[in-house]
Amino acid sequence: MARQEKEIERLQAIRQHTLEEIERLKQELQAEVEPTSATDDDSAAEAAADIYERGKIVSLIQSLEAKVHSLERAIELAEQGKYGICEKCGSVIPKERLEIMPETTLCVRCASELEQGIRRHQLRVDTTE
């Protein structure tokens, strides 16, 4: 039981750190969006670079928000004593994978299958448009 509690604490700490990173990025984005002392001499290249940078920040925030959602699911599973067991096939997820991706709830094989299914679906949608 002590190991389970340590896993829950570790996942909660990672979740908290991720939430703090999201907040930092939102503040950075707000600073990017706030009007600066722009002049007519500002080049289009600078404006494009600003837009690109904002896009990167928004994308990173979205990625971290998805990670928080996954961490919350992993915490739920840890509280049930099921953390480290693939939700799809029931096999044990290797410790190394959990260290690298603590938010994962799928083994490599099942995650790969899921990703391939998503790609196939996207290809079908792209070809029908």
N, CA, C and O of each residue as an XYZ file, in Angstrom:
516
protein
N       0.817     -1.197      0.000
C       0.000      0.000      0.000
C       0.862      1.263      0.000
O       0.484      2.268     -0.602
N       2.011      1.222      0.667
C       2.903      2.384      0.719
C       3.394      2.738     -0.687
O       3.528      3.914     -1.027
N       3.661      1.710     -1.501
C       4.118      1.946     -2.879
C       3.031      2.653     -3.679
O       3.315      3.568     -4.452
N       1.779      2.221     -3.490
C       0.644      2.830     -4.182
C       0.516      4.300     -3.779
O       0.292      5.157     -4.634
N       0.653      4.593     -2.505
C       0.553      5.975     -2.025
C       1.671      6.827     -2.593
O       1.450      7.991     -2.930
N       2.873      6.265     -2.705
C       3.995      7.002     -3.295
C       3.732      7.310     -4.761
O       4.052      8.398     -5.238
N       3.147      6.350     -5.479
C       2.811      6.570     -6.896
C       1.782      7.687     -7.028
O       1.902      8.551     -7.896
N       0.768      7.665     -6.162
C      -0.262      8.701     -6.197
C       0.363     10.066     -5.921
O       0.068     11.035     -6.620
N       1.223     10.147     -4.907
C       1.900     11.407     -4.584
C       2.758     11.882     -5.748
O       2.769     13.069     -6.074
N       3.471     10.963     -6.369
C       4.332     11.305     -7.508
C       3.489     11.836     -8.673
O       3.837     12.844     -9.287
N       2.388     11.156     -8.969
C       1.509     11.596    -10.056
C       0.878     12.957     -9.740
O       0.761     13.808    -10.621
N       0.481     13.154     -8.509
C      -0.103     14.441     -8.116
C       0.928     15.563     -8.212
O       0.595     16.679     -8.613
N       2.172     15.275     -7.848
C       3.230     16.283     -7.949
C       3.499     16.640     -9.411
O       3.691     17.809     -9.745
N       3.512     15.634    -10.272
C       3.711     15.886    -11.710
C       2.539     16.698    -12.248
O       2.734     17.624    -13.035
N       1.330     16.358    -11.828
C       0.136     17.099    -12.257
C       0.240     18.554    -11.826
O      -0.025     19.458    -12.618
N       0.625     18.783    -10.574
C       0.747     20.152    -10.058
C       1.812     20.928    -10.835
O       1.598     22.085    -11.197
N       2.943     20.302    -11.087
C       4.014     20.951    -11.857
C       3.518     21.304    -13.266
O       3.831     22.374    -13.789
N       2.753     20.410    -13.869
C       2.224     20.640    -15.214
C       1.232     21.803    -15.206
O       1.240     22.633    -16.115
N       0.378     21.864    -14.182
C      -0.562     22.980    -14.061
C       0.171     24.308    -13.896
O      -0.249     25.324    -14.449
N       1.258     24.302    -13.142
C       2.059     25.515    -12.958
C       2.702     25.936    -14.277
O       2.786     27.126    -14.582
N       3.154     24.957    -15.054
C       3.754     25.250    -16.358
C       2.698     25.833    -17.307
O       2.997     26.750    -18.072
N       1.479     25.313    -17.264
C       0.392     25.853    -18.088
C       0.141     27.313    -17.708
O       0.006     28.173    -18.579
N       0.080     27.581    -16.432
C      -0.155     28.952    -15.974
C       0.968     29.891    -16.420
O       0.704     31.017    -16.842
N       2.210     29.434    -16.329
C       3.347     30.244    -16.770
C       3.241     30.549    -18.263
O       3.483     31.677    -18.694
N       2.878     29.532    -19.047
C       2.752     29.719    -20.495
C       1.586     30.654    -20.833
O       1.675     31.436    -21.780
N       0.509     30.577    -20.076
C      -0.621     31.484    -20.310
C      -0.214     32.928    -20.034
O      -0.617     33.841    -20.755
N       0.580     33.128    -18.997
C       1.071     34.476    -18.700
C       2.010     34.956    -19.813
O       1.965     36.118    -20.217
N       2.851     34.054    -20.296
C       3.755     34.393    -21.398
C       2.944     34.742    -22.649
O       3.265     35.696    -23.358
N       1.910     33.975    -22.909
C       1.051     34.233    -24.059
C       0.366     35.587    -23.916
O       0.281     36.351    -24.878
N      -0.118     35.879    -22.719
C      -0.766     37.167    -22.481
C       0.212     38.309    -22.750
O      -0.171     39.328    -23.326
N       1.450     38.152    -22.347
C       2.462     39.175    -22.597
C       2.716     39.324    -24.091
O       2.966     40.429    -24.573
N       2.653     38.218    -24.825
C       2.848     38.260    -26.280
C       1.684     38.954    -26.970
O       1.877     39.647    -27.969
N       0.477     38.773    -26.446
C      -0.728     39.293    -27.086
C      -0.921     40.780    -26.787
O      -1.424     41.523    -27.630
N      -0.523     41.213    -25.594
C      -0.710     42.617    -25.221
C      -0.010     43.513    -26.224
O       1.108     43.231    -26.655
N      -0.673     44.585    -26.588
C      -0.082     45.469    -27.588
C       1.233     46.064    -27.102
O       1.372     46.488    -25.955
N       2.165     46.076    -27.998
C       3.456     46.684    -27.702
C       3.502     48.021    -28.406
O       2.566     48.388    -29.117
N       4.554     48.729    -28.216
C       4.685     50.028    -28.871
C       5.084     49.810    -30.324
O       6.220     50.072    -30.721
N       4.130     49.328    -31.102
C       4.380     49.041    -32.505
C       4.427     50.340    -33.300
O       3.669     51.276    -33.044
N       5.311     50.370    -34.242
C       5.417     51.526    -35.124
C       5.226     51.065    -36.549
O       5.203     49.868    -36.834
N       5.091     52.013    -37.427
C       4.947     51.689    -38.847
C       6.196     51.007    -39.383
O       6.152     50.346    -40.421
N       7.295     51.166    -38.685
C       8.552     50.584    -39.144
C       8.680     49.102    -38.793
O       9.602     48.429    -39.255
N       7.746     48.591    -37.966
C       7.791     47.161    -37.628
C       7.682     46.355    -38.911
O       6.839     46.618    -39.769
N       8.529     45.401    -39.012
C       8.529     44.625    -40.251
C       7.505     43.503    -40.204
O       7.106     43.047    -39.133
N       7.095     43.075    -41.366
C       6.162     41.952    -41.477
C       6.797     40.685    -40.918
O       6.108     39.823    -40.374
N       8.109     40.581    -41.056
C       8.803     39.400    -40.533
C       8.678     39.314    -39.016
O       8.492     38.230    -38.462
N       8.780     40.452    -38.354
C       8.637     40.463    -36.893
C       7.210     40.064    -36.494
O       7.011     39.312    -35.540
N       6.231     40.573    -37.231
C       4.840     40.234    -36.942
C       4.607     38.742    -37.162
O       3.933     38.091    -36.364
N       5.160     38.211    -38.230
C       5.006     36.772    -38.509
C       5.683     35.942    -37.422
O       5.159     34.908    -37.007
N       6.840     36.393    -36.967
C       7.552     35.675    -35.904
C       6.728     35.679    -34.618
O       6.679     34.677    -33.904
N       6.083     36.804    -34.324
C       5.234     36.892    -33.130
C       4.056     35.934    -33.232
O       3.726     35.244    -32.267
N       3.426     35.893    -34.392
C       2.290     34.998    -34.603
C       2.731     33.545    -34.467
O       2.039     32.731    -33.854
N       3.882     33.230    -35.040
C       4.416     31.866    -34.948
C       4.679     31.497    -33.489
O       4.330     30.403    -33.047
N       5.289     32.407    -32.753
C       5.608     32.151    -31.340
C       4.334     31.930    -30.531
O       4.280     31.032    -29.691
N       3.315     32.740    -30.780
C       2.035     32.568    -30.071
C       1.427     31.213    -30.395
O       0.886     30.545    -29.514
N       1.514     30.803    -31.660
C       0.995     29.496    -32.059
C       1.699     28.364    -31.341
O       1.065     27.394    -30.927
N       3.015     28.487    -31.192
C       3.776     27.462    -30.461
C       3.329     27.384    -29.007
O       3.170     26.294    -28.458
N       3.129     28.537    -28.391
C       2.722     28.568    -26.986
C       1.332     27.951    -26.824
O       1.107     27.163    -25.905
N       0.406     28.303    -27.705
C      -0.954     27.747    -27.638
C      -0.907     26.231    -27.809
O      -1.583     25.500    -27.084
N      -0.121     25.767    -28.753
C       0.008     24.323    -28.986
C       0.581     23.616    -27.757
O       0.120     22.537    -27.386
N       1.568     24.216    -27.142
C       2.180     23.628    -25.947
C       1.175     23.592    -24.791
O       1.105     22.607    -24.057
N       0.405     24.659    -24.635
C      -0.626     24.684    -23.586
C      -1.632     23.559    -23.814
O      -2.002     22.861    -22.870
N      -2.073     23.377    -25.046
C      -3.038     22.316    -25.354
C      -2.446     20.940    -25.045
O      -3.131     20.070    -24.507
N      -1.190     20.753    -25.382
C      -0.524     19.483    -25.112
C      -0.430     19.226    -23.602
O      -0.673     18.111    -23.140
N      -0.081     20.249    -22.852
C       0.025     20.097    -21.397
C      -1.341     19.875    -20.756
O      -1.451     19.137    -19.777
N      -2.385     20.506    -21.297
C      -3.734     20.277    -20.773
C      -4.164     18.825    -20.998
O      -4.814     18.225    -20.143
N      -3.796     18.269    -22.152
C      -4.090     16.853    -22.415
C      -3.318     15.967    -21.434
O      -3.827     14.947    -20.971
N      -2.083     16.371    -21.126
C      -1.278     15.606    -20.170
C      -1.924     15.633    -18.786
O      -1.945     14.616    -18.093
N      -2.448     16.783    -18.380
C      -3.123     16.892    -17.078
C      -4.312     15.944    -17.039
O      -4.525     15.246    -16.047
N      -5.088     15.919    -18.122
C      -6.246     15.016    -18.195
C      -5.791     13.557    -18.042
O      -6.401     12.781    -17.306
N      -4.720     13.202    -18.741
C      -4.187     11.836    -18.652
C      -3.653     11.538    -17.258
O      -3.825     10.430    -16.751
N      -3.010     12.512    -16.641
C      -2.511     12.327    -15.276
C      -3.665     12.107    -14.303
O      -3.567     11.289    -13.388
N      -4.746     12.832    -14.502
C      -5.911     12.655    -13.627
C      -6.465     11.238    -13.751
O      -6.864     10.634    -12.755
N      -6.488     10.708    -14.975
C      -6.941      9.329    -15.178
C      -5.969      8.351    -14.505
O      -6.391      7.384    -13.871
N      -4.664      8.612    -14.651
C      -3.664      7.746    -14.026
C      -3.789      7.779    -12.499
O      -3.615      6.753    -11.843
N      -4.086      8.942    -11.937
C      -4.281      9.057    -10.487
C      -5.501      8.243    -10.055
O      -5.461      7.546     -9.041
N      -6.587      8.336    -10.831
C      -7.778      7.524    -10.531
C      -7.430      6.037    -10.494
O      -7.830      5.311     -9.584
N      -6.676      5.604    -11.504
C      -6.292      4.191    -11.564
C      -5.387      3.816    -10.385
O      -5.518      2.732     -9.815
N      -4.474      4.715    -10.026
C      -3.590      4.445     -8.886
C      -4.398      4.310     -7.600
O      -4.108      3.452     -6.767
N      -5.399      5.149     -7.443
C      -6.255      5.075     -6.253
C      -7.036      3.763     -6.204
O      -7.392      3.287     -5.126
N      -7.302      3.183     -7.375
C      -8.000      1.895     -7.451
C      -7.025      0.717     -7.400
O      -7.443     -0.441     -7.415
N      -5.723      1.019     -7.341
C      -4.717     -0.035     -7.331
C      -4.461     -0.631     -8.706
O      -3.933     -1.738     -8.814
N      -4.832      0.096     -9.762
C      -4.691     -0.419    -11.127
C      -3.662      0.340    -11.957
O      -3.560      0.122    -13.164
N      -2.901      1.225    -11.324
C      -1.895      1.993    -12.066
C      -0.781      1.056    -12.524
O      -0.303      0.215    -11.763
N      -0.384      1.218    -13.769
C       0.677      0.370    -14.317
C       0.147     -0.856    -15.026
O       0.918     -1.711    -15.462
N      -1.166     -0.942    -15.142
C      -1.807     -2.046    -15.863
C      -2.539     -1.442    -17.058
O      -3.344     -0.524    -16.900
N      -2.261     -1.956    -18.246
C      -2.859     -1.431    -19.474
C      -4.378     -1.497    -19.394
O      -4.948     -2.545    -19.094
N      -5.026     -0.368    -19.664
C      -6.490     -0.314    -19.612
C      -7.139     -1.131    -20.722
O      -8.286     -1.558    -20.592
N      -6.411     -1.347    -21.808
C      -7.007     -2.051    -22.941
C      -6.811     -3.564    -22.852
O      -7.774     -4.322    -22.968
N      -5.567     -4.006    -22.647
C      -5.309     -5.451    -22.706
C      -5.039     -6.084    -21.347
O      -5.040     -7.309    -21.224
N      -4.805     -5.255    -20.318
C      -4.592     -5.790    -18.984
C      -3.174     -6.227    -18.667
O      -2.907     -6.732    -17.576
N      -2.257     -6.037    -19.615
C      -0.871     -6.435    -19.331
C      -0.169     -5.346    -18.506
O      -0.597     -4.192    -18.468
N       0.912     -5.750    -17.854
C       1.676     -4.819    -17.023
C       2.447     -3.862    -17.930
O       3.110     -4.282    -18.878
N       2.349     -2.575    -17.621
C       3.102     -1.562    -18.358
C       4.503     -1.521    -17.744
O       4.634     -1.379    -16.529
N       5.550     -1.644    -18.564
C       6.914     -1.648    -18.023
C       7.218     -0.390    -17.203
O       6.794      0.714    -17.546
N       7.954     -0.588    -16.125
C       8.324      0.506    -15.220
C       9.021      1.633    -15.974
O       8.799      2.807    -15.680
N       9.868      1.278    -16.950
C      10.601      2.282    -17.718
C       9.638      3.197    -18.478
O       9.852      4.406    -18.562
N       8.591      2.613    -19.020
C       7.581      3.414    -19.746
C       6.868      4.359    -18.785
O       6.616      5.515    -19.124
N       6.544      3.878    -17.599
C       5.865      4.709    -16.608
C       6.770      5.831    -16.101
O       6.287      6.906    -15.746
N       8.073      5.586    -16.067
C       8.999      6.637    -15.643
C       9.073      7.743    -16.689
O       9.148      8.925    -16.353
N       9.051      7.345    -17.964
C       9.139      8.313    -19.057
C       7.810      9.024    -19.275
O       7.767     10.236    -19.487
N       6.728      8.252    -19.219
C       5.377      8.788    -19.436
C       4.482      8.379    -18.268
O       3.676      7.460    -18.411
N       4.604      9.037    -17.127
C       3.831      8.620    -15.952
C       2.323      8.691    -16.165
O       1.561      8.039    -15.451
N       1.895      9.477    -17.139
C       0.465      9.634    -17.394
C      -0.135      8.530    -18.253
O      -1.350      8.484    -18.445
N       0.709      7.641    -18.773
C       0.192      6.622    -19.682
C      -0.643      5.582    -18.946
O      -0.355      5.215    -17.807
N      -1.684      5.121    -19.630
C      -2.522      4.059    -19.082
C      -2.594      2.893    -20.065
O      -3.366      1.953    -19.878
N      -1.772      2.972    -21.120
C      -1.732      1.917    -22.133
C      -0.308      1.410    -22.307
O       0.651      2.171    -22.176
N      -0.176      0.123    -22.603
C       1.133     -0.431    -22.940
C       1.528      0.089    -24.328
O       0.709      0.688    -25.024
N       2.750     -0.134    -24.715
C       3.241      0.366    -25.998
C       2.404     -0.178    -27.154
O       2.021      0.572    -28.052
N       2.122     -1.475    -27.134
C       1.376     -2.097    -28.230
C      -0.014     -1.473    -28.378
O      -0.420     -1.124    -29.486
N      -0.733     -1.332    -27.283
C      -2.089     -0.782    -27.346
C      -2.071      0.704    -27.709
O      -2.943      1.172    -28.441
N      -1.089      1.445    -27.206
C      -0.974      2.864    -27.561
C      -0.683      3.010    -29.047
O      -1.217      3.903    -29.706
N       0.163      2.136    -29.572
C       0.491      2.161    -30.996
C      -0.736      1.849    -31.841
O      -0.988      2.510    -32.848
N      -1.497      0.841    -31.430
C      -2.721      0.485    -32.152
C      -3.715      1.635    -32.145
O      -4.351      1.918    -33.161
N      -3.849      2.293    -31.013
C      -4.756      3.433    -30.904
C      -4.310      4.559    -31.833
O      -5.129      5.148    -32.539
N      -3.019      4.855    -31.831
C      -2.484      5.906    -32.688
C      -2.684      5.586    -34.164
O      -3.031      6.468    -34.949
N      -2.468      4.341    -34.544
C      -2.667      3.937    -35.936
C      -4.130      4.097    -36.333
O      -4.426      4.521    -37.450
N      -5.033      3.765    -35.440
C      -6.454      3.933    -35.713
C      -6.815      5.394    -35.893
O      -7.622      5.733    -36.758
N      -6.231      6.256    -35.089
C      -6.479      7.693    -35.208
C      -5.945      8.202    -36.549
O      -6.613      8.978    -37.232
N      -4.740      7.762    -36.921
C      -4.158      8.184    -38.205
C      -5.023      7.719    -39.373
O      -5.269      8.479    -40.309
N      -5.485      6.463    -39.316
C      -6.341      5.944    -40.388
C      -7.614      6.777    -40.508
O      -8.055      7.108    -41.609
N      -8.189      7.106    -39.370
C      -9.411      7.915    -39.369
C      -9.140      9.294    -39.975
O      -9.936      9.788    -40.774
N      -8.016      9.916    -39.597
C      -7.670     11.228    -40.136
C      -7.457     11.163    -41.640
O      -7.852     12.075    -42.368
N      -6.836     10.091    -42.106
C      -6.631      9.924    -43.555
C      -7.975      9.832    -44.270
O      -8.162     10.438    -45.325
N      -8.905      9.081    -43.702
C     -10.228      8.946    -44.310
C     -10.943     10.293    -44.349
O     -11.567     10.642    -45.352
N     -10.853     11.038    -43.270
C     -11.511     12.345    -43.201
C     -10.866     13.297    -44.205
O     -11.572     14.042    -44.884
N      -9.545     13.286    -44.309
C      -8.834     14.170    -45.228
C      -9.174     13.856    -46.679
O      -9.269     14.773    -47.496
N      -9.355     12.605    -47.013
C      -9.636     12.231    -48.402
C     -11.081     12.488    -48.796
O     -11.392     12.578    -49.984
N     -11.977     12.609    -47.803
C     -13.376     12.865    -48.120
C     -13.680     14.351    -48.210
O     -14.745     14.736    -48.691
N     -12.774     15.177    -47.761
C     -13.016     16.630    -47.789
C     -12.710     17.212    -49.141
O     -12.858     18.418    -49.342
